[in-house]
Amino acid sequence: MISIRLHPAARREIRRAFEWYLQEASARIATGFLDDFEDTLALLKTHPEIGEPGGSHTRRLIFQRYPYTVVYRSKGNTLEIAAIAHHSRQPEYWANRL
C-alpha cells in the first residue's frame, strides 16, 4: 500500500490556498479546492508514476480544476509531497525541501 507524506511547507500551501478561496471566492469553491486535492492524492496512490517527470527526481501532477500542481517523489512505498505549487509561483521554488 502506498502512503503519502506531506512536507510541512506543502501543508501550509494547502491551508493558505483553502483560506484564500474561502475569503476571496466562497466556501463552495474552497471546499472544491480540497476535494480536487484529495482526488489528486487518490489518483497518485493508485498510479504513483502518472505524474510528468521533473527535476530533482520528482514528478508533477496538475489538479483537475484548480491552477495547482502536486510536486512529489516516490521513495519505496511512500510518496513524498514537496509542494502544492500554484501555477503563478516561481518554478522550482520548492527544490530545497527535498
Backbone bond lengths (Angstrom), bond angles and torsions (degrees), N, CA, C in turn:
res aa  C-N    CA-C-N  psi(-1)  N-CA   C-N-CA  omega(-1)  CA-C   N-CA-C  phi
1 M - - - 1.454 - - 1.531 109.34 -
2 I 1.294 116.04 136.69 1.467 122.88 179.61 1.526 109.12 -83.90
3 S 1.332 115.98 133.49 1.462 120.18 173.38 1.523 108.26 -112.05
4 I 1.325 114.83 160.08 1.463 121.05 -178.59 1.523 108.83 -122.35
5 R 1.332 114.51 132.60 1.458 121.09 176.89 1.530 107.81 -123.58
6 L 1.318 116.18 123.54 1.461 121.42 -179.75 1.525 110.25 -97.80
7 H 1.309 115.69 132.46 1.460 120.82 172.18 1.530 107.03 -62.76
8 P 1.332 118.67 143.76 1.473 120.03 179.48 1.528 113.26 -53.66
9 A 1.318 117.53 -36.50 1.473 120.06 178.84 1.531 110.84 -67.79
10 A 1.321 118.06 -33.86 1.469 120.98 176.46 1.523 109.97 -66.51
11 R 1.336 117.25 -38.94 1.470 120.36 175.25 1.533 110.67 -60.08
12 R 1.322 116.52 -41.80 1.469 119.75 178.34 1.520 111.24 -64.94
13 E 1.327 117.13 -37.90 1.467 120.26 178.53 1.525 111.26 -62.75
14 I 1.312 117.44 -39.78 1.461 121.05 177.62 1.524 109.71 -63.66
15 R 1.320 116.37 -48.31 1.469 121.04 -178.64 1.535 111.14 -61.49
16 R 1.332 116.39 -44.55 1.475 119.63 -179.97 1.520 111.89 -64.03
17 A 1.324 116.97 -41.24 1.468 120.08 179.05 1.528 110.26 -64.49
18 F 1.330 116.59 -45.00 1.459 120.43 178.00 1.527 110.15 -58.27
19 E 1.323 116.92 -48.44 1.471 120.71 -179.19 1.523 111.32 -62.76
20 W 1.324 117.48 -37.89 1.462 120.21 178.91 1.527 110.19 -64.07
21 Y 1.334 117.03 -48.32 1.471 119.98 178.86 1.525 110.93 -62.13
22 L 1.312 117.20 -36.74 1.459 120.89 179.04 1.524 111.00 -63.75
23 Q 1.328 117.68 -43.17 1.466 121.91 -178.29 1.520 112.85 -79.04
24 E 1.318 116.76 -39.86 1.462 120.67 -172.13 1.522 114.35 -94.50
25 A 1.327 117.22 -17.81 1.467 120.24 -178.03 1.525 109.11 -124.30
26 S 1.322 117.34 -94.47 1.464 120.62 -179.47 1.524 109.72 -163.50
27 A 1.312 115.44 167.01 1.467 120.45 176.99 1.526 110.26 -62.23
28 R 1.317 117.47 -36.93 1.470 121.07 179.38 1.524 111.18 -62.91
29 I 1.317 116.98 -43.70 1.463 120.75 -179.81 1.526 110.52 -70.35
30 A 1.326 117.39 -39.34 1.469 120.74 177.15 1.524 110.75 -62.59
31 T 1.318 116.93 -43.12 1.461 121.22 177.54 1.524 110.28 -65.60
32 G 1.322 116.45 -37.31 1.461 120.69 176.17 1.520 111.97 -60.69
33 F 1.331 116.53 -37.77 1.460 120.56 176.37 1.532 110.13 -60.44
34 L 1.333 116.89 -48.01 1.470 120.05 179.40 1.528 111.53 -63.32
35 D 1.333 116.60 -38.75 1.462 120.26 177.26 1.532 110.82 -62.31
36 D 1.331 116.24 -42.67 1.465 120.86 179.21 1.528 109.91 -63.56
37 F 1.312 117.07 -41.15 1.463 121.99 177.13 1.534 110.28 -60.95
38 E 1.318 117.05 -48.44 1.467 121.28 179.74 1.530 111.32 -62.75
39 D 1.323 117.23 -40.08 1.464 120.74 177.16 1.528 111.10 -62.50
40 T 1.328 116.10 -39.84 1.456 121.31 179.44 1.526 110.28 -64.91
41 L 1.334 116.99 -43.51 1.462 120.34 178.05 1.531 111.17 -64.20
42 A 1.318 117.26 -40.55 1.468 120.51 178.64 1.531 110.46 -61.76
43 L 1.323 116.74 -40.86 1.463 121.07 177.79 1.530 110.30 -63.77
44 L 1.326 116.78 -42.27 1.465 120.39 178.79 1.523 111.88 -64.37
45 K 1.312 116.92 -38.32 1.472 119.58 179.18 1.528 110.97 -63.00
46 T 1.317 116.19 -36.72 1.459 121.15 -179.08 1.528 112.09 -79.99
47 H 1.340 115.72 -37.05 1.470 122.22 -175.91 1.525 109.61 -134.00
48 P 1.334 119.13 73.97 1.464 121.14 -173.38 1.530 115.03 -62.81
49 E 1.309 117.99 -20.24 1.463 120.56 -179.07 1.528 112.91 -94.06
50 I 1.320 117.29 9.84 1.463 120.83 -175.09 1.533 113.33 -69.59
51 G 1.314 117.22 -29.06 1.460 120.26 -176.22 1.514 112.87 -69.01
52 E 1.315 114.70 156.08 1.462 121.86 178.10 1.533 109.35 -72.99
53 P 1.335 118.14 133.06 1.467 119.71 178.57 1.527 111.60 -61.47
54 G 1.342 115.00 142.29 1.459 121.19 179.27 1.518 110.36 -135.49
55 G 1.323 116.49 -170.93 1.451 121.71 179.88 1.512 112.34 -70.79
56 S 1.311 116.60 165.74 1.472 124.26 178.41 1.526 112.45 56.37
57 H 1.331 116.53 34.84 1.478 122.26 178.71 1.526 112.37 59.51
58 T 1.319 116.64 33.95 1.458 121.02 179.82 1.516 110.23 -104.35
59 R 1.321 113.31 171.87 1.456 122.09 171.65 1.523 106.24 -132.33
60 R 1.324 116.00 160.42 1.462 121.36 -177.50 1.510 109.55 -135.55
61 L 1.330 114.16 135.49 1.460 120.08 176.97 1.518 108.47 -131.43
62 I 1.314 115.67 124.76 1.461 122.44 -178.06 1.524 109.61 -80.99
63 F 1.333 115.95 137.82 1.464 121.18 173.17 1.526 108.24 -58.68
64 Q 1.324 116.05 156.05 1.462 120.64 179.69 1.523 112.80 -73.39
65 R 1.347 118.23 -41.30 1.463 120.54 -171.21 1.525 115.27 -120.11
66 Y 1.310 118.25 -9.42 1.466 120.72 -174.94 1.530 108.97 -123.20
67 P 1.344 117.57 153.51 1.468 120.76 -174.45 1.527 112.87 -80.79
68 Y 1.316 115.73 60.32 1.462 122.35 -179.46 1.521 109.70 -133.45
69 T 1.323 114.40 154.31 1.450 122.40 176.51 1.516 108.68 -128.92
70 V 1.326 116.40 136.06 1.461 121.75 172.24 1.529 106.38 -87.69
71 V 1.327 115.86 123.61 1.465 121.95 175.88 1.524 106.38 -104.41
72 Y 1.321 116.79 123.50 1.462 119.77 -174.21 1.519 111.03 -147.48
73 R 1.319 114.32 166.41 1.453 120.15 169.77 1.524 108.21 -140.34
74 S 1.311 114.03 154.58 1.453 120.63 -177.99 1.524 108.80 -99.51
75 K 1.322 115.56 130.31 1.466 122.00 174.36 1.522 107.19 -130.54
76 G 1.317 115.60 98.66 1.452 119.82 -176.29 1.514 110.72 63.82
77 N 1.321 116.65 -122.70 1.466 121.68 179.01 1.524 112.17 -97.12
78 T 1.328 116.86 17.66 1.459 121.06 -179.22 1.524 110.43 -120.46
79 L 1.322 114.84 134.94 1.461 120.45 171.09 1.518 106.68 -100.53
80 E 1.322 115.85 120.86 1.458 121.63 178.37 1.523 108.11 -96.05
81 I 1.318 116.11 114.83 1.458 121.62 179.75 1.522 107.73 -88.21
82 A 1.326 116.49 113.26 1.462 121.29 -178.65 1.520 111.96 -86.27
83 A 1.339 116.59 -33.57 1.468 118.98 -175.75 1.518 111.17 -157.98
84 I 1.317 113.49 152.45 1.454 123.05 167.01 1.531 102.76 -115.29
85 A 1.317 114.65 89.24 1.458 121.89 -166.68 1.527 112.15 -92.95
86 H 1.333 115.92 123.34 1.462 120.53 172.60 1.519 107.71 -70.17
87 H 1.299 117.34 145.16 1.457 121.25 -175.23 1.522 114.04 -66.56
88 S 1.317 118.03 -14.67 1.468 119.17 178.37 1.535 112.63 -92.81
89 R 1.339 117.44 -2.51 1.465 120.98 -179.85 1.527 110.82 -74.45
90 Q 1.305 115.21 158.29 1.458 122.25 175.68 1.541 108.77 -59.54
91 P 1.324 118.83 130.31 1.467 120.09 178.58 1.540 110.71 -60.29
92 E 1.305 115.02 143.54 1.464 123.15 175.41 1.529 113.75 64.43
93 Y 1.330 119.76 16.86 1.467 121.47 179.08 1.521 112.11 -60.27
94 W 1.299 116.56 -22.25 1.460 123.96 -175.16 1.537 113.10 -90.03
95 A 1.327 118.62 -2.83 1.469 122.14 -169.58 1.527 113.91 -55.63
96 N 1.318 118.96 -31.51 1.465 119.96 -178.58 1.543 112.50 -76.26
97 R 1.307 117.94 -1.14 1.463 121.92 178.64 1.522 112.91 -81.92
98 L 1.305 117.06 -14.79 1.474 119.86 -174.66 1.507 112.26 -94.13
